[in-house]
Amino acid sequence: MKILLTAFEPFGGDTVNPAQEAVRLVPDTVAGAEIIKLDVPVVVGKSVAVVREAMERERPDAVLCIGQAGGRIGLTPERVAINIDDARIPDNEGNQPIDQPVFADGAPAYFSNLPVKAMVAAIREAGVPASLSNSAGTFVCNHLMYGVLYHIAKSWPQMLGGFMHVPFLHEQVMNRPNTPSLSTQDIVTGICAALSAIVANEQDAAHVMGEIH
């Protein structure tokens, strides 16, 4: 099995991105799967183009994109991406789309076809906090997740794809009081557990992980 593992560069004034720092430390083989790593710019349009090019070149069995969600407590596989760009801040090239579709001919939303509940369970079993997320936001993380799933739906229906957010690193919260964070190694451990779950689960687990609100 081959998995394309992507990570965003720093953005929003931070000098590091926990996604990028952790993905660099993920082994090249996890649970027997070949891991292809890719850095991705935090730029609307360009991020999707860079990953699509790698999907075309590598033809992976699965794509797992990793991004930063400062303020979250644990690792959060995303269930769904929505067809909207509504940027609270500019991206790394100054783009700030408001209420624009990611792809005009795309579905209103695409659900991840990764085993997201099994991924959450595996991360927890590895001793790292995790939960299932039902919102990837409306910035470049959702933009990329939507774009990857759009291209899978259009071109590679047998390919798996999805997104996972990770919290701040400890060093990022020195001037952010009462903000959750994890060590780089904890995030690496969680990502490896998620990758192992992708390899091990052809179908997702039926764990109760719904939210009331």
C-alpha positions as CSV (number, residue, x, y, z in Angstrom):
1,M,0.0,0.0,0.0
2,K,1.2,3.5,-0.8
3,I,0.0,6.5,1.2
4,L,0.5,10.2,0.3
5,L,1.0,12.1,3.5
6,T,0.9,15.9,3.1
7,A,1.7,18.7,5.6
8,F,1.1,22.4,5.5
9,E,3.8,25.0,5.9
10,P,3.6,27.7,8.7
11,F,1.0,30.4,8.3
12,G,-0.8,33.1,10.2
13,G,2.3,34.5,11.8
14,D,3.7,31.3,13.2
15,T,7.2,30.2,12.3
16,V,6.5,26.5,12.6
17,N,3.5,24.3,11.7
18,P,3.1,21.1,13.8
19,A,1.8,19.3,10.8
20,Q,5.0,19.9,8.9
21,E,7.3,19.3,11.9
22,A,5.6,15.9,12.7
23,V,5.3,14.6,9.2
24,R,9.0,15.1,8.6
25,L,9.6,12.6,11.5
26,V,7.1,10.0,10.3
27,P,9.0,6.8,9.1
28,D,9.0,6.1,5.4
29,T,7.2,2.8,6.1
30,V,4.3,2.4,8.5
31,A,2.5,-0.8,9.1
32,G,4.0,-2.1,5.8
33,A,2.7,0.9,3.8
34,E,5.1,3.1,1.8
35,I,4.7,6.7,3.0
36,I,5.2,9.5,0.4
37,K,5.6,12.9,2.1
38,L,4.8,16.3,0.6
39,D,5.0,19.8,1.9
40,V,2.0,22.0,0.8
41,P,1.7,25.8,0.6
42,V,-1.0,27.5,2.6
43,V,-2.4,29.0,-0.5
44,V,-5.9,28.8,-2.0
45,G,-5.8,27.0,-5.4
46,K,-2.1,26.2,-5.3
47,S,-2.4,23.8,-2.4
48,V,-4.9,21.6,-4.3
49,A,-2.8,21.8,-7.5
50,V,0.4,20.7,-5.7
51,V,-1.4,17.7,-4.1
52,R,-3.2,16.8,-7.3
53,E,0.1,16.7,-9.1
54,A,1.5,14.3,-6.5
55,M,-1.7,12.2,-6.7
56,E,-1.2,12.0,-10.5
57,R,2.5,11.2,-10.2
58,E,2.4,8.7,-7.3
59,R,-1.1,7.1,-7.8
60,P,-1.3,6.4,-4.0
61,D,-3.9,4.1,-2.5
62,A,-4.7,6.8,0.0
63,V,-4.1,10.5,0.7
64,L,-3.9,11.8,4.3
65,C,-3.5,15.6,4.6
66,I,-2.3,17.1,7.9
67,G,-2.9,20.6,9.1
68,Q,-2.8,22.8,12.2
69,A,-5.9,23.5,14.3
70,G,-4.7,25.7,17.1
71,G,-6.8,25.4,20.2
72,R,-7.9,21.8,19.7
73,I,-6.9,19.4,22.4
74,G,-6.0,16.3,20.3
75,L,-5.7,14.9,16.8
76,T,-8.9,15.2,14.9
77,P,-9.6,13.3,11.7
78,E,-12.2,15.2,9.7
79,R,-15.4,13.6,8.6
80,V,-16.5,16.1,5.9
81,A,-15.3,19.0,3.7
82,I,-17.7,21.6,2.4
83,N,-17.7,23.5,-0.9
84,I,-16.9,27.0,0.5
85,D,-13.9,29.2,0.9
86,D,-14.6,31.9,3.6
87,A,-11.2,33.0,4.9
88,R,-11.0,34.8,8.2
89,I,-7.4,35.7,7.5
90,P,-5.4,35.9,4.2
91,D,-3.5,32.9,3.0
92,N,0.3,33.0,2.6
93,E,0.0,34.8,-0.7
94,G,-2.6,37.3,0.5
95,N,-5.7,35.7,-1.0
96,Q,-8.8,36.0,1.2
97,P,-11.8,34.6,-0.7
98,I,-15.2,35.2,0.9
99,D,-18.2,32.9,0.3
100,Q,-16.6,31.4,-2.8
101,P,-17.0,27.7,-3.9
102,V,-13.9,25.6,-3.9
103,F,-15.0,24.1,-7.2
104,A,-18.1,25.5,-8.9
105,D,-19.0,22.1,-10.4
106,G,-18.4,20.2,-7.2
107,A,-20.9,18.7,-4.8
108,P,-22.0,20.8,-1.8
109,A,-19.8,18.5,0.4
110,Y,-17.6,15.4,0.2
111,F,-17.2,12.9,3.0
112,S,-13.8,11.4,3.8
113,N,-13.7,7.8,2.7
114,L,-10.9,7.0,5.2
115,P,-11.7,4.9,8.2
116,V,-12.0,8.0,10.4
117,K,-13.5,6.4,13.5
118,A,-11.0,3.6,13.4
119,M,-8.3,6.2,13.1
120,V,-9.6,8.0,16.2
121,A,-9.7,4.7,18.1
122,A,-6.1,3.8,17.1
123,I,-4.7,7.2,18.1
124,R,-6.4,6.9,21.5
125,E,-5.0,3.4,21.9
126,A,-1.5,4.8,21.2
127,G,-2.0,7.1,24.2
128,V,-2.6,10.3,22.3
129,P,-5.8,12.4,22.6
130,A,-8.1,12.2,19.6
131,S,-11.7,12.9,18.5
132,L,-13.7,12.9,15.4
133,S,-14.3,16.4,13.9
134,N,-17.3,17.4,11.8
135,S,-15.9,20.7,10.6
136,A,-12.6,21.3,8.9
137,G,-13.2,25.1,9.0
138,T,-13.5,27.3,5.9
139,F,-9.8,28.2,5.4
140,V,-7.2,26.3,3.4
141,C,-7.5,23.1,5.4
142,N,-11.1,22.6,4.3
143,H,-10.1,23.9,0.8
144,L,-7.5,21.2,0.4
145,M,-9.6,18.4,1.9
146,Y,-12.4,19.3,-0.5
147,G,-10.1,19.6,-3.4
148,V,-8.5,16.2,-2.8
149,L,-11.9,14.5,-2.5
150,Y,-13.2,16.4,-5.5
151,H,-10.4,15.0,-7.6
152,I,-10.8,11.5,-6.2
153,A,-14.5,11.7,-7.1
154,K,-13.8,12.9,-10.6
155,S,-10.6,10.9,-11.5
156,W,-9.7,8.1,-9.0
157,P,-12.8,6.7,-7.3
158,Q,-10.9,3.8,-5.8
159,M,-8.5,6.1,-4.0
160,L,-9.0,6.9,-0.3
161,G,-8.7,10.5,0.9
162,G,-9.1,12.7,3.9
163,F,-7.7,15.2,6.3
164,M,-6.6,15.3,10.0
165,H,-5.9,18.4,12.1
166,V,-3.3,18.4,14.9
167,P,-2.9,20.8,17.8
168,F,-0.3,23.4,18.5
169,L,3.2,22.3,19.6
170,H,4.3,23.2,23.1
171,E,6.6,25.9,21.8
172,Q,3.7,27.6,20.0
173,V,1.7,28.3,23.2
174,M,4.4,30.1,25.3
175,N,2.5,33.3,24.6
176,R,-0.9,31.8,24.3
177,P,-2.0,31.1,27.9
178,N,-4.4,28.3,28.6
179,T,-4.1,26.9,25.1
180,P,-3.8,23.1,24.6
181,S,-0.7,21.7,22.9
182,L,1.1,18.4,22.3
183,S,4.8,17.5,21.9
184,T,6.1,16.8,18.4
185,Q,6.6,13.1,19.3
186,D,3.0,12.7,20.5
187,I,1.8,14.1,17.2
188,V,4.1,11.8,15.3
189,T,2.8,8.8,17.3
190,G,-0.8,9.9,16.6
191,I,-0.1,10.2,12.9
192,C,1.5,6.8,12.7
193,A,-1.4,5.3,14.5
194,A,-3.8,6.9,12.1
195,L,-1.8,5.6,9.1
196,S,-1.8,2.1,10.7
197,A,-5.6,2.3,11.0
198,I,-5.9,3.2,7.3
199,V,-3.8,0.1,6.4
200,A,-5.7,-2.2,8.7
201,N,-9.3,-1.2,8.1
202,E,-11.0,-1.7,4.7
203,Q,-14.2,-0.5,6.3
204,D,-14.6,2.0,9.1
205,A,-15.4,0.9,12.7
206,A,-18.9,1.5,14.1
207,H,-17.8,3.4,17.2
208,V,-20.2,5.9,18.8
209,M,-18.5,9.3,18.1
210,G,-21.5,11.6,17.3
211,E,-22.0,15.0,18.8
212,I,-25.2,16.5,20.2
213,H,-24.1,20.1,19.2
